[in-house]
């Protein structure tokens, strides 16, 4: 994963997303976000609620909510800019090339349609399968995702299944056409830890089997540590640190990343005291001058409040947007 933009299957370059305000004026809520996802790579995007991670993912999928729009930047998939692509062509990519798994399947699944038919819908439309072939594929995908007695459960409606089974249905729908890129918007948040582990292992296996790339948005650091190889940390609409998951967790180079780690449970060291992050994330319409994390940062200095630090390479393979990155390492040493 890099933040330079390039020839990767997914390349997001200088993406800025705005919220339309009364009078037609837009205020930026995600600014200058860039990253690449290489073939088979698994990128986790983490941050507090409101950091802009889900909006970034939805901009890639073309599913921004009403009143939110892309103001500038490029989102390239296979060398084609999704943002300038005709809507018909972009819809044709969703399913066979790009698929999205949502946080709450009860809001994404059709409540009056049998789940097997919902899985079969994509292959019929995009792969040209007959109704019989698509139904057989749906049952096969349900079995592949670990759903017991798939032929019987294919005839069920969403409300007749548990949360874990519904999420498996969503995954089966997402991978039924063999996409090259999976976008996951906190798909395990509503699940208990046992089912969550099963779903994560399933996603890993499916990516291994198909070679699909994965972008996984979550606030759960443990999920990213288990599932992803690369990490982008977002705060107040900006990427503030990026690099390999293991190295970043071992030695963060941005105070916000360190604060996230210190506030999360460490099951290997249950005696460690959790340290909450003081204050609140800034309002997107009233960000402070300078570094957006400065009001909450324990390493802040005067120049931090005067200019926004650029996201730049601080050590090989690691990028951070912090004037005090070297000092942070000294404190950690």
Steps between C-alpha positions, in 0.01 A plus 500: 500500500626845411344843508658619180249377244603272216409198289351286779152345441358761740668838512341783699671832435440830685138410574303784659137447604266784595172548684260737328384780727203738462561738212680239292839540672690179579728447798776238468459209743767272344806670351782391270478127577733286286586132507557202271385142550708242313376161373415272790587767756291559814478858619339597829371854552451589868396801704234629735141550388485804276858468375384459140596136448153374397442800273829427327390142439157605378656750258691210345176303466300799376263476797538835673191609694278780376653843556857366491709527183851454367654844456830397341744216449508172311389146583657269243416133464699309241623833363151646449372794706179389671402860575476603134369168373138496370262374769398203285861384461569545871195293596623227267821476705316456831473126550733341246796731578427690823276379784406655833410337831300723731494535877140395561359240260139559611515843338679373188303181431155511340257394779239358258736298283641156580872514575587243232330713237692805621832319458394370157399843373857620437620193307186505284550864411878520470607146407206415276405185692159342466263505798584136577876555471483812718302318770754218502782751527319675787472176697865423423609845624296457818672169564836661431433767760425235761120521513356165618234335283534765227231361269237542772624835625511639145118505520499705822433871534758722676296532821501121538879487533737601781729801471800280427318311223372826348855633487611180328222554246641849435845353449362233267327774298820704486724220373247321277628672185870466586587871553858625499436745785300457821394810695403426861327768708528373860336167409562337841399785734155358582623144557608331821870419527465131412302566181728795423804272500326253270405776254853645498655160433247448221594832336869414525445160338287643220764762423771233505299275268406770248792743525260787565623822658331616820432841653371458855358800688469458877560664836619169645881479502495128584298428185752687285792324669346163416371572150721760329863544400490877437349782706375854448404699810247778444421797721270793424479411133875453443736204489744570781707181487547211258719193485516131575262387776755318715765772484249780560350330803845423637634854458240764402636822353193718558363591846145414391600147400673456834193637681275251320726213603517617862121525520440147363514180709813289464401140564866394512551745789164525680662679793582804283302809591282645225559867432205686346562764233418840654250735339302447183565486127452844339184605322567478126353847453721652770837329491779665700786664314810291461506128580143379563619273783691779680225579760509136620871430457745454786798588279367827357729801450430850378568428134247214508218754528631721220527264202357167389780239493534325163469125469853394415737208537662511845673162476510255206151365440334727758318828446383738771352848514675625813765765566602313816529150355868464595433628850223241540750224424736642761221492759414140409862382504 
